[in-house]
């Protein structure tokens, strides 16, 4: 096989692996976001008065084990306007889980 074909195939494989890993990370963040919404729903955090603290909302720097996608999911939910944050670091749902489609 010519060298240029090997280089092109190698680059295509590298791009495919990168795209696949990004898709897996996106899937895991989406799954963590569903879990966070279910947790807030279970705790009935529907208003600022009923806001609850989420200990997993902060990134832990010295965590041993698998990667935790929950802090990124919480940040994405706040940015999307699905979850709101109070000044006292409490979180509550702005939208009911039934109306969400993710």
N, C-alpha and C positions, 0 to 999 in steps of 0.2 A: 504494500500500500504506500502511495507517495506520502512524503513528509507533510505537504500542505494539507492533504486530506486528513491526516492524523491530527494536525493542529486544529483544523476546523471542527472535527468531531470532538476533540477534547474541550474546546471552547463551548460548543453546544451542550455537552454534558455538564460543564461547570455552570452554565446559565440555567439548565434544567434543575440541577440540584439546588441552586439558590432560590429559584421560584418555588420549588417544592417545600423548602424549609420555611419560606415566608408564608406559604399557605397553611402549613402546620401550626406556626406561631399564631396566625390569625384565627384559626379554628380553636386553639386552646384559650386565647383571650376571649373569644365569643362564648365559649363554654363557661369560663370563669365569670363572665358578665351575667350569664343566666343564673349562675349559682348565687351571685351577690344580690341580684334582684329577688330571687326566691328567699334568701336570708332576710332581706329587709321586709318582704311581704309576710314572712312567718312571724317576724317581730312586730308587725303592724305599724311600721314607721311610715305613716302617710302624711305627716305634717311636721312643721318645725318643732312643735311642742312634743311630739312623739319621736323625735330624732334619736338615734342610737349611735353609740361609738362603735366603730369597726376596727378592731385591733389589727386586722390584716390590710388596712388601707395604707399603711406606711411600709416602705421598703426596709427590710432588715438586711444589713450589710454582712453580718456574720452568721448567716443561716446555712446549716449543713443539710444537704439533701437535694431533692428535686427543685427545679425552678418554680417559683410561685408567681402566677400570672394575675392574681387577685388585685394587687396594687395598681397595675396597668389597667385592669378592667374597671376598677372604681374611678380612676382618672378619666377613662374614656366615657363612662356613663355620666360623670359630672359635666364633661365637655359637651356631650350630646344633649344635655338637658333632661335626662331621664331621672337622675339622682341629683339632689341638692345637698350642699354642705352648709352647716351652721357655723357661726364664729367659734363655737365651743367644740369644734371637731366632731359634730354629730352629723349623721347622714340620714336622709329620708327620701322616699320616692315622690317624684312629681307626677308621674303617670302610673296608672294601675297596670299591673303585669298583664292583664287580659288584652290591653290595647297595644302591647309591644309585639313587634314581629321581627325578632332577630334570632 
